[in-house]
Amino acid sequence: MSSDSHTNVDSQHNQQWLLISRPTAEPTLDNFRFVEVELTPLVEGQVRIRNQYLSLDPYMRGRMSDAKSYAPPQPLNEVMIGGTVGEVVESKHPKFQPGDCVVATGGWQLFTTLDATQPGALRKIPASSIPRSAFLGVCGMPGITAWYGLNKICEPKPGETVVVSSASGAVGSVVGQLAKLQGCRAVGIAGGPDKCRYVIDELGFDDCIDYKAHHDLKALSKALAIACPQGIDCDFENVGGHILDAVIARMNSHGRIALCGTIAGYNGEPIPLQFPQLILLSRLKIQGFIVSEHLEYWPEAISTLTGLVSKGQLKYRETVSQGLKTAPAAFFNLLKGQNFGKQLVKLI
């Protein structure tokens, strides 16, 4: 086993966060319960993983609701869903051995027991100089989301302008960098001067608009007109609301919008589209997508992303909370935009 797997955690017991009620507005600690349970012996085909990092992502807020969505709601009184990277500590499946590093949907817990006979239940990470945590962010689901939405929906051409909302986040930061590598003008939208400076100075975007300084549609529209003098050809949308309204008003004919998230409405707020007629007038393509429905592209995306990271051509930042008990507070901060880059919980 690698040195970073050593821990004083009791290997006979598991600690977990369960979702016990559905929030009607912003989630609170009352929606969760922290429990300790005994680990049971494995049966044939199962693998037990000691999770090392837990990924926290905006989609989790949607899964906490029982409203109609693209995926079934998170069941109550069960371990909260979440991506993890960790190390196999016990296996009754021939393809996985103790010491293997794997990515899985392990949930908010220290140990995960999975049926490895199920396709896609867990995926090995080859030995690499890239930190394991990166396989939950820039080289994991968020990075793949960025790669897919940009390349398969936006299909940018050199010289075009690509706008990215939530540009300093785990997904948006990758979108803008990939767009720049393809010869595009990349304009971010982020919250606060520190995030905007990071987007421009470290990630290499051409410009970044602070939505907190342009907090209504009129102000944001003016800022977009200055940042995008040639209009907008592609929008990678993570937020929705008046940000999407402002972008649509600036879109060029035959523009493409990859609708990845609607953070503006995650707590149940209505987010109507103010000018839907512009979709017709500008002949826009707007396509929502869920990256888990396109697993056939994951190997290509991961290969591209890991190659760029290893060459130093793709930068990323992580906000890391220490210890499983901090997961709810870190999640609440994520939903409020208080994280910087990829939000993780370190479990080792």
Disulfide bonds with the S-S distance in Angstrom:
none
